[in-house]
């Protein structure tokens, strides 16, 4: 459903995949998406799932289909985003029956939506003001070799 006011997914709803993504990370997101409390309007997303190594891709398939079968939940919201050109991806093959084409939006529509969603609210917490820029966007990426360790 395309709406201009729908919020972006929160940090606990998204896993950005790489060849280093571990099975436990993928399993945790699948469990969140297919748990009894998953119907609370959250949308769980695996981004770049075509980058998962074969072993992790196989485990994703296994966990997903096992939980779908045994959880009894039918109205989950779980999206797996893959590069359509990644023809050698196990994930694309395993979930081919569920494949849908992403609706096309113009670059202007996407930019307008993101500008609306990424505004620092008036009276924002000091942490948001630390990254204040002329456009008042409050999203910055911080990369760390050892996240949570202050490095």
Buried (B, 14 or more C-beta within 10 A) or exposed (E): EEEEEEEEBEEEBBBEBEEEBEBEBBBBBBBBBBEEEBEEEBBBBBBBBBBBBEEBBBBBBBBBEEBBEEBEBEEBBBBBBBEEEBEEBBBBEBBEEEEEEEEEEEEEEEEEBEEEBEBBEEEEEEEBEEEEEEEBBBEEEEEEEEEEEEE
